[in-house]
Amino acid sequence: MKNTTVLQSQSNGDRVREIFKRLFPRKYKYWINLMETTGIMRLLPKKQTSYAELFIETNKAIQQTWRTTSNVEIRDLSDCFSRKERAQIFEALMAMNLYKEKMPSQKHYDVIILKSATQERVLRRVKYLKSMLKRGITASTVYAIVGNRELDPRHESLAHLLQMNKLPQDELAMVRCVITKHLPWSLCKTIKYIYIPNGDNTKKTSGQTLNQLWLEKFNKTYRKPNTKILVISNQPFVQYHTVSLVKTLTNNFEHIPQINGYISFKIQDDIEIEGAGPDGNSAQLALGLDALAATLDIRIPLFLKRVEKLFGEKSTT
C-alpha cells in the first residue's frame, strides 16, 4: 500500500489537504479556505481511514454544512460568519467562477437543453437563450427539462405574466408561459418538453430522473459522433447542471469523460457537452456554497476513481 509511513504521521486534516491539492491543484487554496472558514475541518472523523473513505466523509460534512434546505429559500449567512469570514467565502467562490457568465463557445449546437427551476431563474435562462439567438447562435433542437411541482406563491408571483387570462399553477405551465412570452413563436412551437406527468410518484421528480427521460429520446435520435450539446442554466448552477447531464450520459461516469475546459466535457463518440448561462448574484454566498456542494456530490464517483488511483487505495463505502 502506498504512503503507509506518511499516513501514520499525518492528521486527517493534513490528509484532506493533500487529497484536495491533488484533485484541484489550481483551486486548491480556495477549497481549503472554504472548508476551514465554514468549519468542515472540525467535522472530520477522528480515526484514520483510507484516503478514499476520508474523502467520502469530507463530502458528507460539506453536504451537511453547505447545502440549503429549499430551492427557493436561501439561508442568510450574515449571522453565521463574521464580515472577514464572509469576505473569504466570497473571494473563494469568485475564484471558482461560480458567479461569472459562462458564454457558449460554438455557433451551432445539435441540441440545446434549457433546465427548469423557480420562476425567476427560468426567466433569466429563457432571456439568455433569446440573447444567444440574437448573437447568431443556432440549434437543431431545443429541449426544456421541467420538474413536477406546484408553484410557490410566496416566491413565484408571476407578476410579469399578469397579462394572461389564466395564471399557471405548476412548473410546466409556468415554463411554457415564460417561453411563449419571450421567445419567437417560430422557436416556441418546435421546443420539446421533457417532464413527468401529473399523477406520477412525486419522488420521480429528481433532476437525475428527468435527465434519464431525456437520455431515452437522445439515444434514439441524436446520439451520433461529434454531437454538440449545450446546457443552459444560470450561475452558480451552470457547472452542476452540466455535470449532472454528463453523469447520465456516461452511466454514472462509467466512462470517464475527457474535460476540455471549464464546464466543457467530451465523452465517447466525441460527444461534446458544454454549459452556459448568465452571471449570478454574488451577494448570495449561501447559494454559491450550495451549488458547489451539489456539484462535488454529483461528481463523487468520478473523483473517487481519481483518489483511489492517486493514493493506491480502495474505498469500502
C-alpha positions as CSV (number, residue, x, y, z in Angstrom):
1,M,0.0,0.0,0.0
2,K,1.4,3.4,-0.9
3,N,2.1,6.2,1.6
4,T,1.9,3.9,4.6
5,T,4.5,5.8,6.6
6,V,3.1,9.2,5.8
7,L,-0.4,8.0,6.6
8,Q,0.5,7.1,10.2
9,S,2.1,10.5,10.9
10,Q,-0.5,12.8,9.2
11,S,-3.6,14.2,10.8
12,N,-6.9,13.7,8.9
13,G,-6.8,17.5,8.3
14,D,-3.5,17.2,6.6
15,R,-4.6,14.2,4.6
16,V,-7.7,16.1,3.4
17,R,-5.5,19.0,2.3
18,E,-3.3,16.5,0.4
19,I,-6.4,15.0,-1.3
20,F,-7.8,18.4,-2.5
21,K,-4.3,19.6,-3.5
22,R,-4.0,16.6,-5.8
23,L,-7.6,16.8,-7.1
24,F,-7.9,20.6,-7.6
25,P,-4.3,21.9,-8.0
26,R,-5.4,25.3,-9.4
27,K,-8.2,25.9,-7.0
28,Y,-6.7,24.1,-4.0
29,K,-6.2,27.1,-1.7
30,Y,-9.8,28.2,-2.3
31,W,-11.3,24.8,-1.4
32,I,-9.2,24.7,1.8
33,N,-10.1,28.3,2.7
34,L,-13.8,27.5,2.3
35,M,-13.5,24.3,4.3
36,E,-11.6,26.0,7.1
37,T,-13.8,29.1,7.2
38,T,-17.0,27.1,7.3
39,G,-15.8,24.6,9.9
40,I,-15.6,21.5,7.7
41,M,-12.2,20.5,9.1
42,R,-13.7,20.3,12.6
43,L,-16.3,17.7,11.4
44,L,-13.7,15.2,10.0
45,P,-13.7,11.7,11.6
46,K,-11.1,11.2,14.5
47,K,-9.9,7.8,13.4
48,Q,-7.7,7.3,10.4
49,T,-9.2,5.5,7.4
50,S,-8.2,5.2,3.7
51,Y,-7.9,8.4,1.7
52,A,-10.9,7.4,-0.4
53,E,-13.1,6.9,2.7
54,L,-11.8,10.1,4.2
55,F,-12.8,11.9,1.0
56,I,-16.3,10.4,1.3
57,E,-16.6,11.6,4.9
58,T,-15.4,15.1,3.9
59,N,-18.0,15.2,1.2
60,K,-20.7,14.2,3.8
61,A,-19.6,17.1,6.0
62,I,-19.7,19.6,3.1
63,Q,-23.2,18.4,2.2
64,Q,-24.5,18.8,5.7
65,T,-22.9,22.3,6.1
66,W,-23.2,24.0,2.7
67,R,-26.5,22.6,1.3
68,T,-29.7,24.6,1.7
69,T,-33.0,23.1,2.7
70,S,-35.0,24.7,0.0
71,N,-34.6,25.6,-3.7
72,V,-36.2,29.0,-3.2
73,E,-35.5,29.9,0.4
74,I,-31.8,30.7,0.7
75,R,-30.0,31.0,4.0
76,D,-28.6,34.3,5.1
77,L,-25.0,33.9,6.2
78,S,-24.8,37.2,8.0
79,D,-25.4,35.6,11.4
80,C,-23.3,32.6,10.7
81,F,-20.0,34.2,9.8
82,S,-18.1,37.4,10.6
83,R,-17.5,40.1,7.9
84,K,-14.0,38.8,7.4
85,E,-15.1,35.2,7.0
86,R,-17.8,36.3,4.5
87,A,-15.2,38.1,2.5
88,Q,-13.0,35.0,2.5
89,I,-16.0,32.9,1.3
90,F,-16.8,35.5,-1.4
91,E,-13.2,35.5,-2.7
92,A,-13.1,31.7,-2.9
93,L,-16.4,31.4,-4.7
94,M,-15.5,34.2,-7.2
95,A,-12.1,32.5,-7.9
96,M,-14.0,29.3,-8.7
97,N,-16.0,31.1,-11.4
98,L,-19.3,30.4,-9.8
99,Y,-20.8,33.8,-10.5
100,K,-19.4,34.9,-13.8
101,E,-21.3,34.5,-17.0
102,K,-20.4,31.3,-19.0
103,M,-20.7,32.0,-22.7
104,P,-21.2,29.4,-25.4
105,S,-18.1,28.6,-27.4
106,Q,-19.8,27.4,-30.6
107,K,-22.0,29.0,-33.2
108,H,-24.2,25.9,-33.7
109,Y,-25.4,23.1,-31.4
110,D,-27.2,19.9,-32.3
111,V,-29.1,20.1,-29.0
112,I,-29.7,22.9,-26.5
113,I,-31.2,21.9,-23.2
114,L,-33.0,24.5,-21.0
115,K,-33.0,23.5,-17.4
116,S,-36.1,24.5,-15.5
117,A,-36.2,25.9,-11.9
118,T,-38.1,28.6,-10.0
119,Q,-39.8,31.3,-11.9
120,E,-37.1,33.9,-11.5
121,R,-34.4,31.5,-12.7
122,V,-36.4,30.3,-15.6
123,L,-37.0,33.8,-16.8
124,R,-33.3,34.5,-16.7
125,R,-32.4,31.4,-18.6
126,V,-35.0,32.0,-21.3
127,K,-33.8,35.5,-21.7
128,Y,-30.3,34.2,-22.0
129,L,-31.4,31.8,-24.7
130,K,-33.0,34.8,-26.5
131,S,-29.8,36.8,-26.3
132,M,-27.9,33.8,-27.7
133,L,-30.2,33.7,-30.7
134,K,-29.6,37.4,-31.3
135,R,-25.9,36.7,-31.4
136,G,-26.4,34.2,-34.2
137,I,-26.1,31.0,-32.2
138,T,-28.4,28.3,-33.5
139,A,-29.6,24.8,-32.6
140,S,-31.1,21.9,-34.4
141,T,-33.3,21.0,-31.4
142,V,-34.2,22.7,-28.1
143,Y,-35.4,20.8,-25.1
144,A,-36.9,22.1,-21.9
145,I,-36.4,19.8,-18.9
146,V,-39.2,20.6,-16.4
147,G,-39.9,19.3,-12.9
148,N,-43.3,18.3,-11.5
149,R,-44.3,20.7,-8.7
150,E,-46.9,23.3,-7.9
151,L,-45.6,26.9,-7.9
152,D,-44.8,28.6,-4.6
153,P,-46.9,31.8,-4.4
154,R,-44.5,33.3,-1.8
155,H,-41.7,33.4,-4.3
156,E,-43.3,32.9,-7.7
157,S,-45.8,35.7,-8.1
158,L,-45.8,35.6,-11.9
159,A,-46.2,39.4,-11.9
160,H,-44.6,39.6,-15.4
161,L,-47.3,37.2,-16.7
162,L,-50.4,39.1,-15.4
163,Q,-51.5,39.9,-19.0
164,M,-52.5,36.3,-19.4
165,N,-56.1,35.2,-18.9
166,K,-55.2,32.2,-16.7
167,L,-52.1,32.2,-14.5
168,P,-50.1,28.9,-14.5
169,Q,-50.3,26.8,-11.3
170,D,-47.4,24.3,-11.9
171,E,-43.9,24.4,-13.2
172,L,-44.6,23.0,-16.6
173,A,-47.3,25.6,-17.3
174,M,-45.1,28.4,-16.0
175,V,-42.2,27.4,-18.2
176,R,-44.4,27.3,-21.3
177,C,-45.7,30.8,-20.4
178,V,-42.3,32.3,-20.0
179,I,-41.0,30.7,-23.2
180,T,-44.1,31.8,-25.2
181,K,-43.8,35.4,-23.9
182,H,-40.1,35.8,-24.5
183,L,-39.0,33.6,-27.5
184,P,-40.0,33.9,-31.1
185,W,-43.1,31.8,-32.0
186,S,-41.1,30.0,-34.7
187,L,-38.9,28.6,-32.0
188,C,-41.6,28.1,-29.3
189,K,-43.6,25.7,-31.5
190,T,-40.6,23.5,-32.0
191,I,-39.4,23.2,-28.4
192,K,-39.7,19.7,-27.0
193,Y,-40.6,19.4,-23.3
194,I,-39.3,16.6,-21.0
195,Y,-41.4,16.3,-17.9
196,I,-43.1,13.8,-15.5
197,P,-46.9,13.8,-16.0
198,N,-49.1,14.8,-13.1
199,G,-50.2,11.8,-11.0
200,D,-46.8,10.1,-11.2
201,N,-45.0,9.4,-7.9
202,T,-43.5,12.8,-6.9
203,K,-40.3,11.0,-5.8
204,K,-39.6,10.7,-9.5
205,T,-39.1,14.4,-10.0
206,S,-35.4,14.4,-9.3
207,G,-33.2,16.1,-11.9
208,Q,-31.4,12.7,-12.5
209,T,-34.8,11.1,-13.4
210,L,-35.6,13.9,-15.8
211,N,-32.2,13.6,-17.4
212,Q,-32.8,9.9,-17.8
213,L,-36.1,10.6,-19.7
214,W,-34.2,13.0,-22.0
215,L,-31.5,10.4,-22.5
216,E,-34.0,7.9,-23.8
217,K,-35.1,10.3,-26.5
218,F,-31.5,11.4,-27.2
219,N,-30.3,7.8,-27.7
220,K,-33.0,7.2,-30.3
221,T,-32.5,10.3,-32.3
222,Y,-29.4,12.3,-31.6
223,R,-26.6,10.1,-30.3
224,K,-24.0,10.1,-33.0
225,P,-20.3,11.0,-33.3
226,N,-19.4,14.7,-33.0
227,T,-22.7,15.7,-31.5
228,K,-22.6,19.1,-29.7
229,I,-24.8,19.7,-26.7
230,L,-25.3,23.0,-24.8
231,V,-26.9,23.1,-21.3
232,I,-28.4,26.4,-20.4
233,S,-28.7,27.3,-16.7
234,N,-27.7,30.4,-14.7
235,Q,-24.8,30.9,-12.3
236,P,-23.9,29.5,-9.9
237,F,-25.7,26.4,-11.2
238,V,-24.2,26.0,-14.7
239,Q,-21.5,23.5,-13.7
240,Y,-23.9,21.5,-11.6
241,H,-26.5,21.1,-14.3
242,T,-23.8,20.3,-16.9
243,V,-22.1,17.7,-14.8
244,S,-25.4,16.0,-13.9
245,L,-26.1,15.5,-17.6
246,V,-22.6,14.2,-18.2
247,K,-23.2,11.7,-15.3
248,T,-26.4,10.5,-17.0
249,L,-24.8,10.1,-20.5
250,T,-21.8,8.2,-19.1
251,N,-23.9,5.9,-16.8
252,N,-22.6,7.3,-13.5
253,F,-19.2,8.2,-15.0
254,E,-18.6,4.6,-16.1
255,H,-16.6,6.0,-19.0
256,I,-14.6,8.8,-17.5
257,P,-15.2,12.0,-19.6
258,Q,-12.3,14.0,-21.0
259,I,-12.5,17.5,-19.6
260,N,-11.8,20.1,-22.3
261,G,-12.0,23.2,-20.1
262,Y,-14.3,25.0,-17.6
263,I,-17.7,23.4,-17.8
264,S,-16.9,21.5,-21.0
265,F,-16.7,17.8,-21.4
266,K,-16.1,15.2,-24.2
267,I,-17.3,11.7,-23.8
268,Q,-17.4,8.6,-26.1
269,D,-18.0,9.1,-29.8
270,D,-16.6,12.7,-29.3
271,I,-19.9,13.9,-28.0
272,E,-19.2,17.4,-26.5
273,I,-21.3,18.7,-23.6
274,E,-20.9,22.4,-22.6
275,G,-22.6,24.6,-20.1
276,A,-23.7,28.2,-20.5
277,G,-25.7,30.8,-18.6
278,P,-25.8,34.4,-17.3
279,D,-23.9,35.7,-14.3
280,G,-25.3,35.2,-10.8
281,N,-26.0,37.3,-7.7
282,S,-22.6,37.2,-5.9
283,A,-24.2,38.6,-2.8
284,Q,-25.9,35.3,-2.2
285,L,-23.0,33.4,-0.8
286,A,-25.1,30.6,0.6
287,L,-26.4,29.9,-3.0
288,G,-22.8,29.6,-4.2
289,L,-21.9,27.2,-1.4
290,D,-25.0,25.1,-2.1
291,A,-24.2,24.9,-5.8
292,L,-20.5,24.0,-5.2
293,A,-21.5,21.3,-2.7
294,A,-24.1,19.9,-5.1
295,T,-21.5,19.7,-7.9
296,L,-19.0,18.0,-5.7
297,D,-21.5,15.4,-4.6
298,I,-22.7,14.5,-8.1
299,R,-19.0,14.1,-9.2
300,I,-18.1,11.9,-6.2
301,P,-18.0,8.7,-8.4
302,L,-15.6,10.4,-10.8
303,F,-13.4,11.9,-8.0
304,L,-13.3,8.6,-6.1
305,K,-11.7,6.9,-9.0
306,R,-9.0,9.5,-9.1
307,V,-8.4,9.4,-5.3
308,E,-8.1,5.6,-5.4
309,K,-5.6,5.9,-8.3
310,L,-3.6,8.7,-6.7
311,F,-3.2,7.1,-3.3
312,G,-3.4,3.4,-4.3
313,E,-6.3,2.6,-2.0
314,K,-9.8,1.3,-2.4
315,S,-12.9,2.5,-0.5
316,T,-15.3,0.1,1.1
317,T,-18.2,2.5,1.1
